[in-house]
Amino acid sequence: MNTYNHFIDGQYVEPIGKKWIDSIDPYLGQPWARIPQGCAKDVSLAVAAASRAMKQGPWASMNATQRGKLMLRLADLVAQNADRLAELEVRDNGKLLAEMRGQLNYHPEWWRYYGGLADKIEGAVMPIDKPDMFAFTRSEPIGVVGALTAWNSPLIFIAWKCAPALAAGCSVVVKPSEYASVSTLAFAELTKEAGFPDGVFNVVTGYGAEAGSALVDHPDVAKITFTGSDTTGAMIYAQAAKSMKRVALELGGKSPNIVFADCDLDKAAAGVISGIFAATGQTCIAGSRLLVQNSIKEEFTKRVVALGTSARKGNPMSLDTNIGPVTTPVQYKKILDYIDIAKTEGARCILGGGPANSPELPGGQFVEPTIFTDVTADMRIAREEVFGPVLSIIGFEDEAQAIALANDTIYGLAAGVWTEDIGRAFRMSQALKAGTVWVNTYRAVSYMMPFGGMKHSGIGRESGIEAIKGYLETKSTWISFAQGAPANPFIMR
């Protein structure tokens, strides 16, 4: 079993407390690696290294073009190591190798995009209304960034958060989830190989209450970017406010997948299945609420159930597996509890509905793909984020009712719409209170396209040009070229 260490100031170092945490393989249910149990002192070392990198040494004196070239080198290294990194993530979080390979093969595009964008960030000269004055703005890095990543896709979150931060000229300290830290620690050495100066990219692992909290509290951290639940996000938001930190929060969702009678039913059914059962439902954008027009509800439900029944559960390392294990024991119990709640509240289970147990599923953390019908909008299964392979089906009559049902939630991360009516596509896109609306597709993401939520689903955006703005401060400079002293120095010009 491999033992890993923190990555601080360009090298791997043991935790100050000499404590480690077992990382459990969700498929086998057995420890397979050890990660450091970091504490506040470890975090302080990492933040100090990141602060030094911002103020002195090669990173502080690099221009944006030089930073961009380092990012392009890193992109190539990630591409060369994609298979190895994908396999590490599968061991850590139990997601499918096919999906993790897809993510890791796409991952370099974030570094290429922001590497190219690094020297395209411009200030502006203002046609100022004051006489004899030259005024301009410039964009400067916000400072040290603390990045708290979730266990379901650690390395893609590194790309989303750290690529724009580094392109802006910031340095970063990453605290990955204690459930899935190994791939991030392995990724760190690639930043060194790419030529990033010491202290620019640091990783401290450990529990959220220890290492994570210390990172949020540290006075030399200028911004916290977090992916996780809205409950934890709210606590981080309040904690960060005490030291006036900037925050970016990508939080939970209860996303509606809305199917109209005029859509391609086969395509929509496939999109619905992908939206809820891909990644074993463990994604913030899971389309966990299926809203179906009543005129096709019965027929469409049969199609979705038929596809759900065909899902193959098994070893996530096998490319023909469709459903892998739930990542953590805590999440496994939570999903089963929600299934019981749905039954108690009167929802009718038409597929799955409990744990999946067989000799081929050794770890004890598999849940059957589950579908409920006869769901009403006030049921907890329709209102609260389950974060598992559980789908609720709710009928609607027309656009107005679909919009009302879709928006009747504290969340606003994503939504799907299935229709052949282009006018309806535009109307729904405008009316839905969600940061992303997919029409006749689901779960599409790109390094070019901003991603984030409304309402309880978060603050700020990741990816696209918009993301880099969150790691920059605007400075205004005024230069007077007036000759002579003012006639009255007590009056502002």
C-alpha positions as CSV (number, residue, x, y, z in Angstrom):
1,M,0.0,0.0,0.0
2,N,1.5,3.3,-1.1
3,T,2.0,6.2,1.4
4,Y,1.7,9.7,0.0
5,N,2.9,13.0,1.4
6,H,1.8,16.7,1.1
7,F,3.2,18.7,-1.8
8,I,4.5,21.9,-0.4
9,D,7.0,24.4,-1.9
10,G,7.9,22.1,-4.8
11,Q,8.5,18.9,-2.8
12,Y,6.7,16.1,-1.1
13,V,6.9,16.5,2.7
14,E,5.5,14.4,5.6
15,P,2.7,15.7,7.7
16,I,3.9,17.6,10.8
17,G,1.7,15.4,13.0
18,K,3.1,12.2,11.4
19,K,-0.5,10.9,10.9
20,W,-2.0,9.4,7.8
21,I,-5.5,8.5,6.6
22,D,-6.4,5.3,4.8
23,S,-7.9,5.8,1.4
24,I,-10.5,3.1,0.8
25,D,-11.2,1.6,-2.6
26,P,-15.0,1.8,-2.9
27,Y,-15.3,-1.2,-5.1
28,L,-13.3,-3.6,-2.9
29,G,-14.1,-1.9,0.4
30,Q,-10.4,-2.1,1.4
31,P,-7.6,0.4,2.0
32,W,-5.3,0.8,-1.0
33,A,-3.3,4.0,-0.1
34,R,-2.5,6.3,2.7
35,I,-2.7,10.1,2.6
36,P,-1.4,12.7,5.1
37,Q,-3.7,13.9,7.8
38,G,-2.8,17.6,7.6
39,C,-3.3,20.1,10.3
40,A,-3.2,23.9,10.6
41,K,0.6,23.9,10.8
42,D,0.8,22.0,7.5
43,V,-1.6,24.5,5.9
44,S,0.5,27.4,7.2
45,L,3.6,26.0,5.6
46,A,1.8,25.7,2.3
47,V,0.3,29.2,2.4
48,A,3.7,30.6,3.4
49,A,5.2,28.9,0.3
50,A,2.4,30.2,-1.9
51,S,2.8,33.7,-0.5
52,R,6.5,33.8,-1.1
53,A,6.0,32.6,-4.7
54,M,3.6,35.6,-5.2
55,K,6.1,38.1,-3.8
56,Q,9.5,37.0,-4.8
57,G,11.3,34.6,-7.1
58,P,10.6,33.4,-10.6
59,W,6.8,33.4,-10.4
60,A,6.6,37.0,-9.1
61,S,8.7,38.3,-12.0
62,M,7.2,36.2,-14.8
63,N,5.1,37.9,-17.4
64,A,1.8,36.5,-18.6
65,T,3.2,35.0,-21.7
66,Q,5.8,33.0,-19.7
67,R,3.1,31.8,-17.4
68,G,1.0,30.7,-20.4
69,K,3.9,28.6,-21.8
70,L,4.3,26.7,-18.5
71,M,0.6,25.9,-18.6
72,L,0.9,24.5,-22.2
73,R,3.7,22.3,-21.0
74,L,1.5,21.1,-18.1
75,A,-1.3,20.3,-20.6
76,D,1.1,18.0,-22.6
77,L,2.2,16.2,-19.4
78,V,-1.4,15.6,-18.3
79,A,-2.2,14.2,-21.7
80,Q,0.8,11.8,-21.5
81,N,-0.2,10.7,-18.0
82,A,-4.0,10.6,-18.5
83,D,-4.4,6.9,-18.2
84,R,-2.4,6.6,-15.0
85,L,-4.2,9.5,-13.4
86,A,-7.6,8.1,-14.5
87,E,-6.8,4.8,-12.8
88,L,-5.8,6.5,-9.6
89,E,-9.1,8.3,-9.5
90,V,-11.1,5.1,-10.1
91,R,-9.3,3.5,-7.1
92,D,-10.1,6.5,-5.0
93,N,-13.7,7.3,-5.8
94,G,-15.1,4.3,-7.7
95,K,-16.2,6.1,-10.7
96,L,-16.1,4.4,-14.1
97,L,-12.7,4.1,-15.8
98,A,-14.4,5.0,-19.1
99,E,-15.7,8.2,-17.7
100,M,-12.4,9.1,-15.9
101,R,-10.4,8.5,-19.0
102,G,-12.8,10.8,-20.9
103,Q,-12.3,13.5,-18.3
104,L,-8.5,13.1,-18.1
105,N,-8.2,13.2,-21.9
106,Y,-10.2,16.4,-22.0
107,H,-8.6,17.9,-18.9
108,P,-5.5,19.3,-20.8
109,E,-7.8,21.6,-22.8
110,W,-8.4,23.8,-19.7
111,W,-4.6,24.3,-19.4
112,R,-4.3,25.1,-23.1
113,Y,-7.3,27.5,-23.0
114,Y,-6.1,29.4,-20.0
115,G,-2.5,29.2,-21.1
116,G,-3.4,31.0,-24.3
117,L,-5.7,33.4,-22.4
118,A,-3.0,34.4,-19.8
119,D,-1.6,37.3,-21.9
120,K,-4.9,38.4,-23.4
121,I,-6.1,40.0,-20.2
122,E,-6.1,43.7,-20.8
123,G,-6.6,46.9,-18.9
124,A,-8.2,49.9,-20.4
125,V,-7.6,53.6,-20.9
126,M,-10.5,55.7,-19.8
127,P,-11.7,58.7,-21.8
128,I,-11.9,60.4,-18.4
129,D,-14.0,63.5,-17.8
130,K,-11.4,65.3,-15.8
131,P,-9.1,67.8,-17.5
132,D,-5.3,67.3,-17.7
133,M,-5.6,63.7,-16.5
134,F,-4.7,60.3,-17.8
135,A,-6.6,57.4,-16.3
136,F,-6.2,53.7,-16.9
137,T,-7.0,50.3,-15.3
138,R,-5.0,47.2,-15.0
139,S,-5.8,43.6,-13.8
140,E,-3.7,42.1,-11.1
141,P,-3.7,38.6,-9.5
142,I,-5.9,38.5,-6.4
143,G,-3.3,36.6,-4.4
144,V,-3.1,33.2,-2.8
145,V,-6.1,31.0,-3.7
146,G,-7.3,28.1,-1.5
147,A,-9.0,25.4,-3.6
148,L,-11.3,22.9,-1.8
149,T,-12.3,20.1,-4.2
150,A,-14.9,17.4,-4.0
151,W,-14.4,13.6,-4.2
152,N,-16.4,12.9,-7.3
153,S,-14.1,14.5,-9.9
154,P,-10.9,15.8,-8.2
155,L,-8.8,16.4,-11.2
156,I,-11.4,18.1,-13.4
157,F,-12.0,20.4,-10.5
158,I,-8.3,21.2,-10.3
159,A,-8.5,22.2,-14.0
160,W,-11.6,24.3,-13.4
161,K,-10.2,26.2,-10.4
162,C,-6.4,26.2,-10.8
163,A,-6.0,26.8,-14.5
164,P,-7.7,30.3,-14.4
165,A,-6.1,31.1,-11.1
166,L,-2.5,30.4,-12.4
167,A,-3.2,32.1,-15.7
168,A,-4.1,35.2,-13.6
169,G,-0.8,35.0,-11.8
170,C,-2.1,33.6,-8.5
171,S,-0.6,30.8,-6.5
172,V,-2.7,28.0,-5.1
173,V,-3.1,25.7,-2.1
174,V,-5.3,22.7,-2.9
175,K,-7.1,20.8,-0.2
176,P,-8.8,17.8,-1.9
177,S,-11.5,15.7,-0.2
178,E,-10.1,13.2,2.3
179,Y,-12.0,10.5,0.4
180,A,-10.2,11.1,-2.9
181,S,-6.8,12.8,-2.6
182,V,-4.3,10.5,-4.3
183,S,-4.8,11.7,-7.9
184,T,-4.3,15.3,-6.9
185,L,-1.1,14.4,-5.1
186,A,0.1,12.5,-8.2
187,F,-0.9,15.5,-10.4
188,A,1.3,17.8,-8.3
189,E,4.5,16.4,-9.5
190,L,3.5,17.2,-13.1
191,T,3.5,20.9,-12.2
192,K,7.1,20.6,-11.0
193,E,8.0,18.7,-14.2
194,A,6.3,21.4,-16.3
195,G,8.6,24.0,-14.7
196,F,6.3,25.8,-12.3
197,P,8.4,27.5,-9.6
198,D,8.3,26.2,-6.1
199,G,5.4,27.3,-4.0
200,V,3.1,28.1,-7.0
201,F,1.1,24.8,-6.7
202,N,0.7,23.2,-3.3
203,V,-1.4,20.3,-2.0
204,V,-2.3,19.7,1.7
205,T,-4.6,16.7,2.4
206,G,-6.7,15.9,5.5
207,Y,-10.1,16.3,7.1
208,G,-12.2,19.4,6.3
209,A,-12.6,20.3,10.0
210,E,-8.8,20.5,10.3
211,A,-6.9,21.3,7.1
212,G,-9.9,22.7,5.2
213,S,-11.0,25.0,8.0
214,A,-7.4,26.2,8.6
215,L,-7.1,27.1,4.9
216,V,-10.4,29.1,5.0
217,D,-9.3,30.9,8.1
218,H,-5.7,31.7,7.0
219,P,-5.2,35.5,6.8
220,D,-2.8,35.2,3.8
221,V,-5.4,33.4,1.6
222,A,-7.2,35.9,-0.6
223,K,-9.9,33.7,-2.1
224,I,-11.5,30.4,-1.4
225,T,-13.0,28.3,-4.3
226,F,-15.1,25.3,-3.2
227,T,-17.1,22.5,-4.8
228,G,-19.4,20.5,-2.6
229,S,-22.8,20.6,-0.8
230,D,-24.7,23.8,-0.2
231,T,-24.7,23.1,3.5
232,T,-20.9,23.0,3.7
233,G,-20.7,25.9,1.2
234,A,-22.8,28.1,3.4
235,M,-20.5,27.4,6.4
236,I,-17.4,28.2,4.3
237,Y,-19.1,31.4,3.0
238,A,-19.7,32.5,6.6
239,Q,-16.3,31.5,7.8
240,A,-14.5,33.3,4.9
241,A,-16.5,36.4,5.4
242,K,-14.8,36.9,8.8
243,S,-11.5,37.7,7.0
244,M,-13.2,39.4,4.0
245,K,-12.1,36.6,1.6
246,R,-13.5,36.4,-1.9
247,V,-15.4,33.1,-2.5
248,A,-16.5,31.0,-5.4
249,L,-18.9,28.3,-4.5
250,E,-20.1,25.5,-6.9
251,L,-22.7,23.7,-4.8
252,G,-25.5,21.2,-5.0
253,G,-28.5,20.8,-7.3
254,K,-31.9,19.2,-7.8
255,S,-31.9,19.6,-11.6
256,P,-35.0,19.1,-13.6
257,N,-34.9,17.1,-16.9
258,I,-38.0,18.3,-18.7
259,V,-39.5,16.1,-21.5
260,F,-42.1,17.5,-23.9
261,A,-44.4,15.3,-26.0
262,D,-42.9,16.7,-29.3
263,C,-39.3,15.5,-28.6
264,D,-37.4,12.5,-29.9
265,L,-38.4,10.1,-27.2
266,D,-35.5,7.6,-27.7
267,K,-32.9,10.4,-27.6
268,A,-34.6,11.9,-24.5
269,A,-34.8,8.6,-22.7
270,A,-31.1,8.1,-23.2
271,G,-30.4,11.6,-22.0
272,V,-32.5,11.1,-18.9
273,I,-30.6,7.9,-18.1
274,S,-27.2,9.5,-18.6
275,G,-28.4,12.5,-16.5
276,I,-29.2,10.5,-13.4
277,F,-27.3,7.1,-13.6
278,A,-24.0,8.2,-15.0
279,A,-21.4,8.5,-12.3
280,T,-23.8,6.5,-10.1
281,G,-25.8,9.7,-9.7
282,Q,-22.9,11.3,-7.8
283,T,-22.8,14.6,-9.7
284,C,-24.1,18.0,-8.7
285,I,-25.8,18.3,-12.1
286,A,-27.6,15.0,-11.9
287,G,-31.0,15.2,-13.5
288,S,-32.7,13.8,-10.5
289,R,-36.2,15.3,-11.3
290,L,-37.8,13.9,-14.5
291,L,-40.6,16.2,-15.5
292,V,-42.7,14.5,-18.2
293,Q,-45.6,15.9,-20.2
294,N,-48.7,13.9,-19.0
295,S,-49.7,12.9,-22.6
296,I,-46.6,10.7,-22.9
297,K,-45.8,10.0,-19.3
298,E,-46.8,6.4,-19.3
299,E,-45.0,5.5,-22.6
300,F,-41.9,7.5,-21.7
301,T,-41.6,6.0,-18.2
302,K,-41.6,2.5,-19.8
303,R,-38.7,3.5,-22.1
304,V,-36.7,5.0,-19.2
305,V,-37.3,1.9,-17.0
306,A,-36.2,-0.4,-19.8
307,L,-33.0,1.4,-20.2
308,G,-32.4,1.6,-16.5
309,T,-33.0,-2.2,-16.2
310,S,-30.2,-2.8,-18.7
311,A,-27.5,-1.1,-16.6
312,R,-24.6,-3.3,-15.7
313,K,-23.2,-3.0,-12.2
314,G,-19.7,-4.1,-11.5
315,N,-16.0,-3.3,-11.4
316,P,-15.5,0.3,-12.4
317,M,-12.2,-0.6,-14.0
318,S,-14.1,-2.7,-16.6
319,L,-15.1,-0.7,-19.6
320,D,-18.4,-2.5,-20.0
321,T,-19.6,-1.5,-16.5
322,N,-22.4,1.1,-16.4
323,I,-22.9,1.5,-12.6
324,G,-20.1,1.6,-10.1
325,P,-20.1,1.7,-6.3
326,V,-21.1,4.7,-4.2
327,T,-17.8,6.4,-3.2
328,T,-18.2,6.6,0.6
329,P,-20.0,4.6,3.3
330,V,-21.7,7.8,4.5
331,Q,-23.1,8.6,1.1
332,Y,-24.2,5.0,0.6
333,K,-26.3,5.1,3.8
334,K,-27.7,8.6,2.9
335,I,-28.9,7.3,-0.5
336,L,-30.6,4.3,1.1
337,D,-32.2,6.5,3.7
338,Y,-33.7,8.7,1.0
339,I,-35.1,5.6,-0.8
340,D,-36.8,4.6,2.5
341,I,-38.1,8.2,3.0
342,A,-39.6,8.2,-0.6
343,K,-41.4,4.9,0.1
344,T,-42.7,6.2,3.4
345,E,-44.0,9.4,1.8
346,G,-46.0,7.4,-0.8
347,A,-43.8,7.4,-3.9
348,R,-44.1,4.2,-5.9
349,C,-40.8,2.4,-6.7
350,I,-40.8,1.0,-10.2
351,L,-37.1,0.1,-10.5
352,G,-34.5,-0.8,-7.9
353,G,-35.2,0.6,-4.5
354,G,-32.4,-0.8,-2.4
355,P,-28.8,-2.1,-2.1
356,A,-27.3,-4.2,-4.8
357,N,-25.7,-7.3,-3.3
358,S,-23.9,-10.1,-5.1
359,P,-20.5,-11.8,-5.1
360,E,-19.5,-9.7,-8.1
361,L,-20.0,-6.5,-6.0
362,P,-17.6,-7.1,-3.2
363,G,-17.3,-3.7,-1.4
364,G,-20.8,-3.5,-0.1
365,Q,-21.5,0.0,-1.5
366,F,-23.6,-0.6,-4.5
367,V,-27.2,0.8,-4.9
368,E,-29.6,-0.4,-7.5
369,P,-30.5,2.2,-10.1
370,T,-33.8,3.4,-8.7
371,I,-36.8,5.1,-10.2
372,F,-39.9,6.5,-8.4
373,T,-43.2,7.5,-9.9
374,D,-46.3,9.0,-8.2
375,V,-44.0,11.6,-6.9
376,T,-45.4,15.0,-5.8
377,A,-43.4,18.2,-5.7
378,D,-43.6,18.5,-1.9
379,M,-41.9,15.1,-1.2
380,R,-38.4,15.2,0.1
381,I,-37.2,12.9,-2.7
382,A,-38.3,15.7,-5.1
383,R,-36.8,18.6,-3.1
384,E,-33.6,17.4,-1.5
385,E,-30.3,16.5,-3.1
386,V,-29.8,12.7,-2.9
387,F,-26.5,12.5,-4.8
388,G,-27.1,9.0,-5.9
389,P,-28.8,6.9,-8.7
390,V,-32.4,7.8,-7.7
391,L,-34.8,9.4,-10.2
392,S,-38.2,11.0,-9.4
393,I,-40.8,11.2,-12.1
394,I,-43.4,14.0,-12.0
395,G,-46.0,14.8,-14.7
396,F,-47.0,18.2,-16.1
397,E,-49.6,19.5,-18.5
398,D,-48.0,22.5,-20.3
399,E,-45.1,24.9,-20.4
400,A,-46.3,27.0,-17.6
401,Q,-46.7,24.1,-15.2
402,A,-43.3,22.7,-16.3
403,I,-41.6,26.0,-15.5
404,A,-43.3,26.3,-12.2
405,L,-42.3,22.8,-11.1
406,A,-38.8,23.2,-12.4
407,N,-38.2,26.5,-10.5
408,D,-39.9,25.3,-7.3
409,T,-36.6,24.5,-5.6
410,I,-33.9,26.2,-3.6
411,Y,-31.3,25.0,-6.2
412,G,-30.5,26.4,-9.6
413,L,-27.5,24.6,-11.0
414,A,-28.7,23.0,-14.3
415,A,-31.8,21.9,-16.2
416,G,-32.5,19.9,-19.3
417,V,-35.2,20.5,-21.9
418,W,-36.2,18.0,-24.6
419,T,-38.3,19.4,-27.4
420,E,-38.3,19.8,-31.2
421,D,-39.9,23.2,-31.0
422,I,-37.2,25.9,-31.3
423,G,-39.5,28.6,-29.9
424,R,-40.1,26.5,-26.8
425,A,-36.4,25.8,-26.5
426,F,-35.7,29.6,-26.2
427,R,-38.7,30.3,-24.0
428,M,-37.7,27.5,-21.6
429,S,-34.1,28.5,-21.5
430,Q,-35.1,32.1,-20.6
431,A,-37.6,31.0,-17.9
432,L,-35.6,28.4,-16.1
433,K,-33.7,29.6,-13.1
434,A,-30.5,27.6,-13.6
435,G,-26.9,28.5,-14.4
436,T,-26.9,26.0,-17.3
437,V,-29.7,24.9,-19.5
438,W,-29.2,22.0,-21.9
439,V,-31.6,21.5,-24.8
440,N,-31.8,18.0,-26.4
441,T,-28.6,17.1,-24.6
442,Y,-27.4,16.7,-21.0
443,R,-24.2,17.0,-19.0
444,A,-22.2,18.7,-21.8
445,V,-19.4,20.9,-20.4
446,S,-16.5,22.8,-22.0
447,Y,-13.5,24.8,-21.0
448,M,-15.0,27.7,-23.1
449,M,-18.4,27.7,-21.4
450,P,-19.1,29.3,-18.0
451,F,-20.5,26.9,-15.4
452,G,-22.1,27.6,-12.0
453,G,-25.3,28.0,-10.2
454,M,-28.1,30.3,-9.1
455,K,-29.8,30.4,-5.7
456,H,-28.4,27.7,-3.3
457,S,-26.3,26.2,-6.1
458,G,-23.5,28.6,-5.7
459,I,-21.7,31.9,-6.4
460,G,-19.5,32.7,-9.3
461,R,-18.6,30.8,-12.5
462,E,-16.0,28.3,-13.5
463,S,-14.6,27.8,-17.1
464,G,-14.7,30.3,-19.9
465,I,-13.3,33.8,-19.9
466,E,-15.6,34.7,-17.1
467,A,-13.8,32.4,-14.7
468,I,-10.4,34.2,-14.9
469,K,-12.0,37.5,-13.8
470,G,-12.7,35.9,-10.4
471,Y,-8.9,35.7,-9.8
472,L,-8.1,39.2,-10.8
473,E,-8.4,42.6,-9.1
474,T,-9.0,45.8,-11.1
475,K,-6.6,48.7,-10.2
476,S,-7.4,52.2,-11.3
477,T,-4.5,54.6,-11.8
478,W,-4.8,58.4,-12.3
479,I,-1.9,60.5,-13.6
480,S,-2.2,64.3,-13.6
481,F,-0.2,66.2,-16.2
482,A,-1.6,69.6,-15.2
483,Q,1.0,72.3,-14.7
484,G,1.2,74.2,-11.5
485,A,-0.5,73.9,-8.1
486,P,-4.3,74.1,-7.9
487,A,-5.7,77.5,-7.1
488,N,-7.5,76.0,-4.0
489,P,-5.8,72.9,-2.6
490,F,-8.8,72.3,-0.2
491,I,-11.1,71.5,-3.1
492,M,-10.9,68.2,-4.9
493,R,-10.4,68.5,-8.6
